[in-house]
Amino acid sequence: MKVPLLDLKPQYAQIKDQIVPELLSIFESQGFILGPKVEKLEKEMAEYIGVKYTLGCSSGTDALLLALKALDIKEGDEVITTPYTFFATAGSIARTGAVAKFVDIDPDTFLMNANQIEENLTQKTKAIIPVHLFGQCVDMDTVMKIAEKYYIHVIEDAAQAIGAEYKGKQAGTFGNVGCFSFFPSKNLGCFGDGGLVSTNSEKTYQRMKGLRVHGGQVQYQHQEVGMNARLDAIQAAVISIKLPFLKSWTEKRRRNAEIYNELFKDNQRVITPKAKPDCYHIYNQYVIRIDGDRDALKAHLAEKEIGCSVYYPLSLHQQPCFKYLGYKAGDFPESEKAAATSIALPIYPDLTQEQIEYVAETINNYLK
């Protein structure tokens, strides 16, 4: 049996009758950049997330950069984040000239250990970027208490967490800015690159709105050096059509995770993801840890035509481009252990029970 890591074709079939006429209307209008489709999505997303303002942008990476620039993070500043995340988190910090300062992760959840933040603060610390990794929120009570105590900005990296909740509030509603990605593989994905920022601050919203179009909201008048970070109408239209389906798709992911958990419960060599009781986990990824040779298991799954992936095989503090930060192997043991022992399994909504059972059975037999 073949089980891909992700198959978006069934999802497209579900919405094709809505997508095609909408895209054709955009082609007829020849209005591709920003415009009414983007404005419509921004209103829908603000209502869905539960914030005053959202702003569509070109990617989740540019969402992070917009947030950092709007909050005046600059050369010499320090930004606390996690080394166990996608490159864009620390890469965006570096692009402002600021310095990423890492704290280790909680071994149970893969999330930033918020209890390590305060001891790593310095006078140069200007922001914290908690990453709601794999679809589950960081301990935002602790993050926000520290931020308020020391007057530090909070930028939520919610690229993998659209619809995730912490104590009943959605990701992207706690900090100064929330940053989302609409990359096609996300729970809510478009047909290319796309992103979004969320905020309750009109000042921050207006600043990001200008930064999104080269630093000036009036054409050819530039208040500062900004970015080309616009969302196009096609991607906005796709997300608007998909948004009403998001809740049901998320529930199917959660159901699939429960099935996996049950099938792995008697295997002592498989550690299933831990969903915190105060969180609504959306399972952008379903990531297990294994007791054994992870890479050998990955090769075995490939032989059995089972899709899988490693998020992430090398912690950011060990990446060659971040050597200048001065970290070394062993500085963040939990992050390094996760990088060496974790593997992501198929979790997308359209998986069948038979496919999930085949994946679990293959792993259980291999890890007897």
GUDOLUM-191827 format. One record per residue (C-alpha): residue in one letter; x, y, z. Coordinates in steps of 0.05 Angstrom, whole numbers, plus 5000, padded with zeros to 4 digits. Each point is the difference from the previous one (the first is absolute). Layout:
% GUDOLUM-191827
   resn     c1     c2     c3
      a      X      Y      Z
...
//
This chain:
% GUDOLUM-191827
   resn     c1     c2     c3
      m   5000   5000   5000
      k   5025   5069   4983
      v   4990   5055   5053
      p   5027   5069   4981
      l   5022   5048   5054
      l   4950   5050   4971
      d   4948   4994   4945
      l   4962   5064   4983
      k   4962   4972   4941
      p   4939   4977   5040
      q   4996   5068   5033
      y   5002   5034   4932
      a   4945   4955   4974
      q   4956   5021   5058
      i   5005   5074   4983
      k   5015   4999   4925
      d   4930   5024   4981
      q   5011   5063   5042
      i   5073   5010   4983
      v   4997   4998   4924
      p   4947   5055   4989
      e   5034   5044   5051
      l   5067   4995   4967
      l   4969   5010   4931
      s   4969   5065   5025
      i   5068   5024   5023
      f   5030   4982   4933
      e   4945   5040   4965
      s   5009   5060   5045
      q   5077   4997   4993
      g   5004   5027   5071
      f   5054   4958   5032
      i   5035   5040   5054
      l   4965   5019   5066
      g   4931   5028   4984
      p   4930   4980   5023
      k   5014   4925   5006
      v   5056   5013   5049
      e   4959   5051   5039
      k   4944   4950   5005
      l   5046   4946   5027
      e   5031   5048   5050
      k   4931   5015   5029
      e   4983   4926   5002
      m   5065   4982   5034
      a   4995   5055   5052
      e   4931   4974   5019
      y   5023   4927   5000
      i   5063   5011   5041
      g   4968   5051   5047
      v   5041   5062   4989
      k   4987   5071   4975
      y   5046   4997   4940
      t   5032   4951   4953
      l   5044   5013   4940
      g   5013   4952   4943
      c   5072   4993   4978
      s   5043   4960   4954
      s   5022   4944   5047
      g   5006   4979   5072
      t   5073   5020   4997
      d   4982   5071   4978
      a   4947   5001   5055
      l   5056   4992   5051
      l   5043   5052   4967
      l   4942   5050   4996
      a   4987   4990   5074
      l   5073   5009   5020
      k   5008   5063   4958
      a   4934   5030   5024
      l   5022   4991   5072
      d   5067   5033   4985
      i   5044   4939   5012
      k   5068   5019   4973
      e   5074   4986   4999
      g   5028   4983   5068
      d   4933   4982   5031
      e   4988   4930   5027
      v   4939   4958   4986
      i   4986   4937   5041
      t   4973   4940   4963
      t   5008   4925   4992
      p   5054   4963   4961
      y   4950   4945   4982
      t   4959   5032   4945
      f   4999   5015   4926
      f   5058   5043   4976
      a   4957   5061   4987
      t   4991   5015   5074
      a   5074   5014   5013
      g   5014   5020   4928
      s   4951   5058   5005
      i   5033   5024   5064
      a   5068   4999   4966
      r   4974   5039   4941
      t   4984   5059   5046
      g   5071   4999   5027
      a   4975   4976   5067
      v   5028   4939   5036
      a   4961   4937   5013
      k   5008   4976   5071
      f   4975   4929   5010
      v   4967   4963   5057
      d   4990   4925   5001
      i   4935   4963   4989
      d   4954   4959   5044
      p   5014   4927   4984
      d   4927   4980   5004
      t   4972   5052   4951
      f   5059   5023   4957
      l   4979   5071   5020
      m   5044   5056   5027
      n   5010   4991   5075
      a   4971   5065   5024
      n   5030   4990   5069
      q   5069   5011   4971
      i   4985   5068   4969
      e   5010   5045   5060
      e   5070   4974   5017
      n   5022   5016   4928
      l   4977   5073   4999
      t   5051   5056   4994
      q   4995   5074   4991
      k   5002   4988   4925
      t   4939   4955   5000
      k   4945   5034   4960
      a   4953   4944   4980
      i   4980   4928   5010
      i   4977   4955   4943
      p   4963   4940   5028
      v   4989   4948   4945
      h   4934   4962   5003
      l   5034   4939   4969
      f   4963   4943   4966
      g   4932   5032   5017
      q   5004   5009   5076
      c   5008   5064   5039
      v   5058   5019   5045
      d   4985   5016   5074
      m   4977   5070   4984
      d   4983   5019   5072
      t   5073   4995   5019
      v   5023   5034   4936
      m   4953   5059   5008
      k   5016   5009   5075
      i   5074   5006   4983
      a   4987   5046   4941
      e   4957   5046   5042
      k   5048   5001   5058
      y   5060   5020   4957
      y   4963   5039   4945
      i   5019   4952   4945
      h   4963   4990   4935
      v   4969   4932   4984
      i   4995   4974   4928
      e   4963   4934   4995
      d   5026   4954   4946
      a   4934   4966   4985
      a   5020   4976   4930
      q   4980   4929   5020
      a   4943   5019   5046
      i   4940   5031   4964
      g   4941   4985   5045
      a   5042   4972   5058
      e   4977   5025   5069
      y   5031   5012   5068
      k   4949   5003   5056
      g   4945   5016   4951
      k   5036   5056   4963
      q   5028   4991   4930
      a   5073   5001   4981
      g   5018   5069   4975
      t   4958   5038   5051
      f   5048   5004   5059
      g   5061   5039   4977
      n   5011   5065   4963
      v   4997   4964   4933
      g   4981   4930   4977
      c   5032   4971   4938
      f   4967   4947   4956
      s   5018   4961   4938
      f   4955   4977   4943
      f   5053   4955   4969
      p   4962   4944   4963
      s   5018   4946   5051
      k   4971   5039   5058
      n   4932   4983   5030
      l   4975   5061   4963
      g   5042   5004   4938
      c   4995   5041   4936
      f   5024   4984   4929
      g   5070   5029   5009
      d   5033   5043   5053
      g   4958   5043   5046
      g   4999   5026   5071
      l   4964   5044   5050
      v   5014   5044   5060
      s   4950   5013   5056
      t   5000   5056   5052
      n   4954   5040   5046
      s   5043   5063   4993
      e   4979   5049   4946
      k   5069   5032   5003
      t   5034   4934   4986
      y   4950   4982   4947
      q   5010   5065   4962
      r   5076   4993   5005
      m   4997   4930   4971
      k   4952   5022   4946
      g   5051   5051   4976
      l   5059   4953   5008
      r   4963   4948   4957
      v   5004   5047   4939
      h   5071   5026   5002
      g   4989   5044   5061
      g   4945   5046   4975
      q   4925   4994   4996
      v   4995   5057   4950
      q   5029   4979   4932
      y   5071   5025   4987
      q   5003   5032   5069
      h   5045   4960   5047
      q   5003   5015   5074
      e   5052   4947   5011
      v   5035   4943   4963
      g   4949   4944   5000
      m   4988   4934   4965
      n   4963   4971   4941
      a   4957   4955   5044
      r   4931   5004   4967
      l   4950   4943   4998
      d   4970   4988   4932
      a   4926   4994   4985
      i   5004   4928   4977
      q   5028   4976   5067
      a   4951   5042   5039
      a   4941   4972   4961
      v   5023   4928   5012
      i   5007   5011   5075
      s   4931   5034   5004
      i   4969   4939   4969
      k   5038   4951   5044
      l   4989   5037   5066
      p   4929   4974   5014
      f   5027   4928   4993
      l   5058   5011   5048
      k   4964   4977   5063
      s   4977   4934   4970
      w   5068   4987   4970
      t   5033   5013   5067
      e   4952   4953   5036
      k   5018   4945   4950
      r   5074   5012   5015
      r   4985   4995   5075
      r   4961   4936   4988
      n   5058   4970   4960
      a   5048   5018   5057
      e   4955   4964   5049
      i   5000   4938   4956
      y   5076   5001   4996
      n   5005   5009   5076
      e   4957   4940   5012
      l   5038   4956   4950
      f   5067   5019   5031
      k   4980   4997   5073
      d   5031   4931   5013
      n   5065   5015   4964
      q   5051   5023   5051
      r   5048   5022   4946
      v   4952   5052   4971
      i   4985   5065   5037
      t   4938   5033   4972
      p   4990   5076   5000
      k   4975   5029   5066
      a   4941   5046   4994
      k   4997   5047   5059
      p   4932   5002   5036
      d   4996   5076   4994
      c   5012   4999   4925
      y   4960   4984   4938
      h   5051   4964   4957
      i   4989   5005   4924
      y   5053   4949   4980
      n   5033   5037   4943
      q   5048   4942   5008
      y   4995   4935   5039
      v   5070   4990   5027
      i   5022   4939   5039
      r   5066   4985   5035
      i   5030   4931   4994
      d   5047   4958   5042
      g   5047   4976   4945
      d   5032   5021   4935
      r   4953   5053   4973
      d   5033   5005   4933
      a   4996   4925   4990
      l   4926   5002   5016
      k   4992   5057   4950
      a   5033   4957   4946
      h   4956   4941   5018
      l   4937   5042   4994
      a   5023   5024   4932
      e   5008   4927   4978
      k   4929   4987   5022
      e   4976   5062   4961
      i   4982   5038   5062
      g   5013   5074   4998
      c   5036   5030   5060
      s   5046   5059   5015
      v   5048   5026   5052
      y   4983   5067   5031
      y   5056   5021   5013
      p   5064   4959   4991
      l   5047   5055   5024
      s   4985   5050   5055
      l   5009   5073   4978
      h   5058   5012   5049
      q   5039   4947   4960
      q   4986   5029   4931
      p   5063   5025   4965
      c   4971   5069   4987
      f   4989   5011   5075
      k   5071   4982   5021
      y   5011   5073   5017
      l   4950   4993   5058
      g   5052   4960   5037
      y   4959   4939   5018
      k   5026   4929   4999
      a   4975   4929   5001
      g   4972   4984   5069
      d   4975   5070   5015
      f   4927   4981   4989
      p   4996   4925   5015
      e   4925   4993   4994
      s   4998   5033   4932
      e   5058   4958   4976
      k   4967   4936   5026
      a   4935   5018   4965
      a   5038   5012   4935
      a   5031   4931   5005
      t   4940   4958   5022
      s   4937   5030   4970
      i   4962   4985   4936
      a   4935   5027   4971
      l   4946   4953   4974
      p   4942   5013   4953
      i   4944   5036   5036
      y   4961   5037   4946
      p   4923   4999   5005
      d   4987   4953   4942
      l   5040   4941   5027
      t   4958   4937   5006
      q   4998   4955   5061
      e   5032   4946   4959
      q   5059   5045   4982
      i   5011   5021   5072
      e   4998   4928   5023
      y   5050   4981   4946
      v   5049   5055   5022
      a   4994   4981   5073
      e   5005   4925   4987
      t   5063   5011   4958
      i   5033   5040   5055
      n   4978   4954   5056
      n   5027   4939   4963
      y   5066   5035   4986
      l   5008   5024   5072
      k   4982   4936   5037
//
